[in-house]
Amino acid sequence: MMRILFVTLTVMIMIMLASCGRDKGKSAFSESASELTFENDALRLSVDDGMNIRILRKNNGKTFNLVSPGRDPFTLVINGQELKDFTLDRRQTQILPLDSLWGKGQRLIVRGRTAGPSGSEIGKTLFIDLYDDFPSAVLLSARYRNISHTDSLFVNKEINNRFRLDARLENSAHKSYDFWILQGGSYKTRPDWIMPVTADFDYLNYQGPDYENDEAGGGLPVLDVWSRETGFLIGSVEEKPTLISLPARVAGDSLLHIAIEYEREDHKFTAGYQSITTVVAVHEGDFYNGLKNYRDIMAGRGLKMISLSADNPVYDAIWCGWGFGPDFTTSQMIEMIPLLKEWGIKVVTVDFGWFTANGDFDRLNPEIFPNGESDIRAFVKTFHDAGFRIKLWITPAIAGPDLMARHPQWLMKDRHGLLYQKEKFGKPYAFLCPAVDEVRAYYGQLTRKIIGDWGFDGFKADQEIINAIPNCYNPAHNHPTPQASFEELPGLYKIMADETFKIKPDAILEVCPCGMFPSFYKMPYYNQPLSSDFNTQWQIRHRGKVIKSLMGANAAYYGDHVERHYTPDYFASVIGSGGIPGTMAVLREEDNYPVLRAKYPGYISPERKVLFKKWLDLYKRYPLSKGHYQNLYDLAYDIPETHAIEKDGVMYYAFYADKWSGAVELRGLKDGTYDIVDYVNDVTLARIQGPGKITVEFERYLLVKAVPAGSGD
């Protein structure tokens, strides 16, 4: 009885300490008969006696809730049985101060227990962290204990952040699944990264590669769900990529079920088990605020994005030699120089084919460079002398036939002892294990050769397999876990980036995962993301906003080749939304690689030549990719689709619709008088008092700038 009284008194004192003198962002704890509450000015988290959790957004005295009650977000599957019906032990509640890599804050610790398989008793401790610098996010983890010390228990699955979301909780006129969602899974079908949730919605969003089904894996370990009223994000904040899934599906109850699940290979459960660390964040508007918050949290993990200055060459328009295909010649590429200068393009990419086989990147193709390294140095110098920067295509972590023969000990093996092998253009290649020290050293040496010796100005890392690689079961590697290969792949990119920037601080590092959602864990190690084999103009635009939320408002987002799915509207989609234009044009139709000629013809007809020059000249005048993306419009619910960018004190707006007639809103303008100018056609459309609206008619797009009246701009 005395112990109960002491614990209760301790909790009361902690409540008073947590609540006294609370500044903005500081947390407070309270307790009622039905639940424990932990909150700050931006969110409220409640835990009931069944250890079920709800998290609400707060704003100006109002609360916004999407979480349907009565679901325990944290549990395990042990010996095929999901642990359920945990009972909260309120006497063991604690509140502790935090001072960690994420700054200062407070931690709420709650404990409970339940019956497990084979008569076991399992305890659960939840760590719930609110940080002053991230008031709209809560970090969570769980630790489980085998209280009964029952033998032969194995963890099959870890379940975190499991919630049922119901849009009707905020608006009864909605269907329960009336949401839009951003999901970070990678699929060869290349679905949109953001999409409306439908009645049959069902995605696994597995972050690892599915080698047997040729799925690349990797991506972003995040789901962001939002309605017109509010948004809700869940994600992993682990330091390294983890083989988790983030399932999102509409179940029979019409609610959207989301979670973070971690399948384990019969992990022995003896004394304890620690979950991964996760985040739940709340926000208004579309995904942008949620992902920006996630980016800032992950920066605390040391995963900081590269900062860019406006004069960085990474923003220059791009021509890629892929239009010639893998059998290009140096004379074909050099012959492009006059046209590229006419267009104002300053960056050139040497694509696939410069090597003897995919993965043998220290062996030059003798048909292209018959005199070997002296030829490639001279080739690079030709472009440098003409005023260009030049990138080289590569796929990290693979070995061609020559490297496979030289270093078989570096190769990854599957659980059956076989090599992971693929084929490209009739030649095999296998995976190198990035957790092997010699492989990492090899990529450092290779980078120094390509950048320092041959003289290239950066890389284009390409193919969907760069996003993630399988587990390695090669016994010679002595991995602590087979996941070491998957976890250490981003480390190869760090080595290449570090070595590149030592030699050329203004190098351009492009990463193209071929339509896959790019791996977040590699983003700190390159400075040119791209739309990556887009299928629609919509994909160019919404992927650009996603990238800028994750990599920075002025991320150097490349719109990929215009020829990927050619339409004259490509340039308006790329430039207006803050991207960098590019092309793989060739001078003569017969020079176009036959496979590409059939799918993505690159012959620069007289009509295309005029069109390209018009838009590339416009990009030189308005390089909005250097500006700062402004999150002023919801891509799901604001119509028409609108993007806003601030550059040098001027606001630029891009509107997109098949056909539009009506008012458009110019958000973000300060008080004052503005001329609204169609900068594509150099026509003043209206003079308004900002912020304000104008009435317009357009088809497909309208790009405008808001110029202070009388400024002469």
QUIWOKA-V104903 format. One record per residue. N is the residue number from 1. RES is the residue in one small letter. PSI is psi in radians with two decimals (none if undefined). Layout:
BEGIN
((N RES PSI) (N RES PSI))
END
This chain:
BEGIN
((1 m -0.73) (2 m -0.64) (3 r -0.73) (4 i -0.77) (5 l -0.73) (6 f -0.80) (7 v -0.73) (8 t -0.74) (9 l -0.69) (10 t -0.78) (11 v -0.70) (12 m -0.71) (13 i -0.74) (14 m -0.67) (15 i -0.79) (16 m -0.73) (17 l -0.66) (18 a -0.46) (19 s -0.38) (20 c 2.37) (21 g 0.66) (22 r 2.12) (23 d 2.98) (24 k 2.31) (25 g -0.34) (26 k 2.62) (27 s 2.81) (28 a 2.55) (29 f 2.47) (30 s 2.84) (31 e 2.37) (32 s -3.14) (33 a -0.47) (34 s -0.38) (35 e 2.87) (36 l 2.48) (37 t 2.33) (38 f 2.10) (39 e 2.87) (40 n -2.79) (41 d -0.21) (42 a -0.46) (43 l 2.82) (44 r 2.22) (45 l 2.32) (46 s 2.51) (47 v 2.16) (48 d -3.08) (49 d -0.18) (50 g 0.16) (51 m 0.41) (52 n 2.51) (53 i 2.42) (54 r 2.53) (55 i 2.18) (56 l 2.61) (57 r 2.48) (58 k 2.47) (59 n 2.10) (60 n 0.80) (61 g -0.03) (62 k 2.70) (63 t 2.59) (64 f 2.15) (65 n 2.32) (66 l -0.11) (67 v 2.05) (68 s 2.33) (69 p 2.93) (70 g 0.56) (71 r 2.23) (72 d 2.03) (73 p -0.26) (74 f 2.13) (75 t 3.11) (76 l 2.71) (77 v 2.05) (78 i 2.21) (79 n 0.68) (80 g 0.02) (81 q 2.21) (82 e 2.28) (83 l 2.29) (84 k 2.96) (85 d 0.81) (86 f 2.52) (87 t 2.15) (88 l 2.36) (89 d 1.69) (90 r -0.42) (91 r -0.39) (92 q 0.23) (93 t 2.39) (94 q 2.63) (95 i 2.20) (96 l 2.61) (97 p 2.62) (98 l 2.47) (99 d 1.64) (100 s -2.90) (101 l -0.28) (102 w 0.11) (103 g -2.70) (104 k 2.65) (105 g -2.76) (106 q 2.58) (107 r 2.24) (108 l 2.23) (109 i 2.18) (110 v 2.58) (111 r 2.61) (112 g -3.12) (113 r 2.84) (114 t 2.95) (115 a 2.40) (116 g -3.00) (117 p 2.76) (118 s 0.59) (119 g 0.28) (120 s 2.83) (121 e 2.21) (122 i 2.26) (123 g 2.62) (124 k 2.30) (125 t 2.14) (126 l 2.31) (127 f 2.05) (128 i 1.92) (129 d 2.20) (130 l 2.17) (131 y 2.50) (132 d -0.62) (133 d -0.17) (134 f 1.15) (135 p -0.38) (136 s 0.27) (137 a 2.62) (138 v 2.32) (139 l 2.41) (140 l 2.55) (141 s 2.87) (142 a 2.51) (143 r 2.32) (144 y 2.53) (145 r 2.42) (146 n 1.42) (147 i -0.66) (148 s -0.07) (149 h 0.65) (150 t 2.36) (151 d 2.89) (152 s 0.68) (153 l 2.37) (154 f 2.33) (155 v 2.10) (156 n -0.55) (157 k 2.49) (158 e 2.28) (159 i 2.21) (160 n 2.69) (161 n 0.75) (162 r 2.05) (163 f 2.67) (164 r 2.09) (165 l 2.40) (166 d 1.91) (167 a -0.38) (168 r -0.32) (169 l -0.44) (170 e -0.37) (171 n 1.89) (172 s -0.23) (173 a -0.27) (174 h 2.76) (175 k 2.77) (176 s -0.56) (177 y 0.35) (178 d 1.36) (179 f 2.88) (180 w 2.71) (181 i 2.44) (182 l 2.23) (183 q 2.47) (184 g 0.32) (185 g 2.76) (186 s 2.22) (187 y 2.45) (188 k -0.35) (189 t -0.22) (190 r 0.99) (191 p 2.89) (192 d 2.58) (193 w -0.48) (194 i 2.51) (195 m 2.78) (196 p 2.55) (197 v 2.35) (198 t 2.99) (199 a -0.46) (200 d 0.40) (201 f 2.29) (202 d 1.80) (203 y 2.47) (204 l -0.65) (205 n 0.81) (206 y 2.33) (207 q -0.19) (208 g 2.90) (209 p 2.52) (210 d 1.53) (211 y -0.72) (212 e -0.61) (213 n 0.18) (214 d 0.60) (215 e 2.36) (216 a -0.62) (217 g -2.94) (218 g -2.90) (219 g -2.64) (220 l 2.15) (221 p 1.00) (222 v 2.51) (223 l 2.33) (224 d 2.14) (225 v 2.35) (226 w 2.65) (227 s -3.02) (228 r -0.45) (229 e -0.64) (230 t 2.94) (231 g 2.76) (232 f 2.19) (233 l 2.44) (234 i 2.60) (235 g 2.92) (236 s 2.44) (237 v 0.56) (238 e 2.66) (239 e -0.51) (240 k 2.76) (241 p 2.56) (242 t 2.56) (243 l 1.10) (244 i 2.87) (245 s 2.66) (246 l 1.29) (247 p 2.47) (248 a 2.05) (249 r 2.62) (250 v 2.08) (251 a -3.04) (252 g -0.36) (253 d 0.05) (254 s 0.11) (255 l 2.71) (256 l 2.04) (257 h 2.18) (258 i 2.73) (259 a 2.99) (260 i 2.04) (261 e 2.44) (262 y 1.77) (263 e 2.27) (264 r 2.59) (265 e 1.24) (266 d 1.05) (267 h 2.13) (268 k 2.21) (269 f 1.71) (270 t -1.49) (271 a -0.85) (272 g 2.94) (273 y 2.23) (274 q 2.28) (275 s 2.95) (276 i 2.88) (277 t 2.33) (278 t 3.01) (279 v 2.53) (280 v 2.28) (281 a 2.62) (282 v 2.67) (283 h 2.95) (284 e 2.81) (285 g -2.90) (286 d -2.84) (287 f -0.33) (288 y -0.86) (289 n -0.68) (290 g -0.79) (291 l -0.63) (292 k -0.74) (293 n -0.76) (294 y -0.77) (295 r -0.78) (296 d -0.67) (297 i -0.76) (298 m -0.43) (299 a -0.55) (300 g -0.44) (301 r -0.10) (302 g -0.02) (303 l 1.34) (304 k 2.37) (305 m 2.70) (306 i 2.27) (307 s 2.55) (308 l 2.47) (309 s 2.74) (310 a -0.37) (311 d 0.15) (312 n 2.31) (313 p -0.16) (314 v -0.34) (315 y -0.10) (316 d 2.59) (317 a 2.72) (318 i 2.41) (319 w 2.34) (320 c 2.43) (321 g 0.12) (322 w -0.36) (323 g -0.48) (324 f -0.26) (325 g -2.98) (326 p -0.20) (327 d 0.53) (328 f 2.83) (329 t 2.72) (330 t -0.59) (331 s -0.62) (332 q -0.76) (333 m -0.75) (334 i -0.56) (335 e -0.32) (336 m -0.27) (337 i -0.84) (338 p -0.74) (339 l -0.71) (340 l -0.68) (341 k -0.70) (342 e -0.66) (343 w -0.24) (344 g 0.27) (345 i 2.39) (346 k -0.05) (347 v 2.30) (348 v 2.48) (349 t 2.20) (350 v 2.05) (351 d -2.83) (352 f 2.45) (353 g -0.16) (354 w -0.14) (355 f 2.99) (356 t -0.59) (357 a 2.64) (358 n 2.07) (359 g -0.32) (360 d 1.24) (361 f 0.03) (362 d 0.30) (363 r 1.89) (364 l 2.52) (365 n 1.99) (366 p -0.33) (367 e -0.41) (368 i -0.68) (369 f 1.31) (370 p -0.48) (371 n 0.30) (372 g -2.35) (373 e -0.54) (374 s -0.61) (375 d -0.77) (376 i -0.59) (377 r -0.76) (378 a -0.66) (379 f -0.81) (380 v -0.73) (381 k -0.63) (382 t -0.76) (383 f -0.67) (384 h -0.78) (385 d -0.46) (386 a 0.03) (387 g 0.30) (388 f 2.70) (389 r 2.62) (390 i 2.25) (391 k 2.77) (392 l 2.32) (393 w 2.47) (394 i 2.72) (395 t 1.79) (396 p 2.66) (397 a 0.43) (398 i 2.75) (399 a 2.28) (400 g -3.11) (401 p -0.67) (402 d -0.84) (403 l -0.59) (404 m -0.70) (405 a -0.64) (406 r -0.66) (407 h 1.13) (408 p -0.41) (409 q -0.24) (410 w -0.17) (411 l 2.58) (412 m 2.63) (413 k 2.64) (414 d -3.09) (415 r -0.23) (416 h 0.07) (417 g 0.21) (418 l 2.66) (419 l 2.54) (420 y 1.88) (421 q 2.48) (422 k -3.12) (423 e 2.48) (424 k 2.24) (425 f 0.74) (426 g 0.06) (427 k 2.39) (428 p 2.73) (429 y 2.79) (430 a 2.92) (431 f 2.33) (432 l 2.55) (433 c 1.99) (434 p -0.11) (435 a -0.03) (436 v 2.23) (437 d -0.71) (438 e -0.56) (439 v -0.74) (440 r -0.72) (441 a -0.66) (442 y -0.73) (443 y -0.52) (444 g -0.79) (445 q -0.74) (446 l -0.70) (447 t -0.77) (448 r -0.62) (449 k -0.85) (450 i -0.76) (451 i -0.83) (452 g -0.70) (453 d -0.96) (454 w -0.48) (455 g 0.17) (456 f 2.75) (457 d 0.20) (458 g -3.02) (459 f 2.71) (460 k 1.79) (461 a 2.14) (462 d 2.88) (463 q 2.55) (464 e -0.39) (465 i -0.20) (466 i -0.21) (467 n -0.69) (468 a 2.69) (469 i 2.80) (470 p 3.08) (471 n 2.59) (472 c 2.18) (473 y 0.35) (474 n 1.97) (475 p -0.40) (476 a -0.32) (477 h -0.26) (478 n 0.80) (479 h 2.47) (480 p -0.48) (481 t 2.57) (482 p -0.35) (483 q -0.10) (484 a -0.68) (485 s -0.79) (486 f -0.74) (487 e -0.55) (488 e -0.05) (489 l -0.79) (490 p -0.44) (491 g -0.56) (492 l -0.70) (493 y -0.62) (494 k -0.76) (495 i -0.82) (496 m -0.70) (497 a -0.80) (498 d -0.82) (499 e -0.68) (500 t -0.86) (501 f -0.41) (502 k -0.70) (503 i -0.75) (504 k 1.65) (505 p -0.41) (506 d 0.51) (507 a 2.80) (508 i 2.07) (509 l 1.85) (510 e 2.45) (511 v 2.15) (512 c 1.73) (513 p 0.36) (514 c 0.98) (515 g -0.21) (516 m 2.73) (517 f 2.09) (518 p 2.56) (519 s 2.16) (520 f -0.60) (521 y -0.22) (522 k -0.25) (523 m -0.58) (524 p -0.12) (525 y 0.33) (526 y 2.83) (527 n 0.11) (528 q 1.55) (529 p 2.92) (530 l 2.97) (531 s -0.31) (532 s 1.37) (533 d 0.94) (534 f 2.67) (535 n -0.33) (536 t 2.83) (537 q -0.59) (538 w -0.69) (539 q -0.70) (540 i -0.82) (541 r -0.85) (542 h -0.55) (543 r -0.63) (544 g -0.76) (545 k -0.67) (546 v -0.84) (547 i -0.75) (548 k -0.50) (549 s -0.56) (550 l -0.59) (551 m -0.07) (552 g 2.58) (553 a -0.37) (554 n 0.48) (555 a 2.45) (556 a 1.36) (557 y 2.08) (558 y 2.26) (559 g 0.06) (560 d 3.12) (561 h 2.36) (562 v -0.53) (563 e -0.18) (564 r -0.89) (565 h 1.50) (566 y 2.29) (567 t 2.50) (568 p -0.35) (569 d -0.14) (570 y -0.86) (571 f -0.66) (572 a -0.66) (573 s -0.72) (574 v -0.95) (575 i -0.79) (576 g -0.56) (577 s 0.10) (578 g 0.46) (579 g 3.06) (580 i 2.21) (581 p 2.72) (582 g 2.86) (583 t 2.74) (584 m 0.67) (585 a 2.62) (586 v 2.73) (587 l -0.62) (588 r 2.52) (589 e -0.66) (590 e -0.30) (591 d -0.32) (592 n 2.20) (593 y 2.24) (594 p -0.73) (595 v -0.76) (596 l -0.63) (597 r -0.62) (598 a -0.63) (599 k -0.82) (600 y 1.20) (601 p 2.35) (602 g 0.08) (603 y 2.26) (604 i 1.56) (605 s 2.85) (606 p -0.66) (607 e -0.78) (608 r -0.67) (609 k -0.75) (610 v -0.78) (611 l -0.80) (612 f -0.76) (613 k -0.72) (614 k -0.87) (615 w -0.62) (616 l -0.59) (617 d -0.69) (618 l -0.68) (619 y -0.67) (620 k -0.61) (621 r -0.63) (622 y 1.25) (623 p 1.31) (624 l -0.26) (625 s -0.43) (626 k -0.24) (627 g -3.03) (628 h 2.07) (629 y 2.35) (630 q 2.15) (631 n 1.38) (632 l -0.15) (633 y 2.51) (634 d 2.06) (635 l -0.37) (636 a -0.72) (637 y -0.28) (638 d 2.23) (639 i 2.35) (640 p 2.89) (641 e 2.27) (642 t 2.42) (643 h 2.48) (644 a 2.39) (645 i 2.35) (646 e 2.21) (647 k 2.15) (648 d 0.69) (649 g 0.03) (650 v 2.40) (651 m 2.31) (652 y 2.44) (653 y 2.45) (654 a 2.13) (655 f 2.42) (656 y 2.31) (657 a 2.68) (658 d -0.77) (659 k 2.34) (660 w 2.38) (661 s 1.94) (662 g -2.88) (663 a 2.54) (664 v 2.52) (665 e 2.34) (666 l 1.52) (667 r 2.73) (668 g -0.06) (669 l 2.49) (670 k 2.92) (671 d 2.43) (672 g 3.12) (673 t 2.34) (674 y 2.49) (675 d 2.24) (676 i 2.00) (677 v 2.22) (678 d 1.76) (679 y -0.19) (680 v -0.75) (681 n 0.03) (682 d 0.91) (683 v 2.26) (684 t 2.15) (685 l -0.59) (686 a 2.86) (687 r 2.21) (688 i 2.88) (689 q 2.15) (690 g 2.64) (691 p 2.74) (692 g -2.90) (693 k 2.72) (694 i 2.70) (695 t 2.22) (696 v 2.82) (697 e 2.32) (698 f 2.84) (699 e 2.23) (700 r -0.92) (701 y 2.76) (702 l 2.13) (703 l 2.14) (704 v 2.80) (705 k 2.63) (706 a 1.86) (707 v 2.23) (708 p 2.24) (709 a 2.36) (710 g 0.04) (711 s -0.32) (712 g 0.11) (713 d none))
END
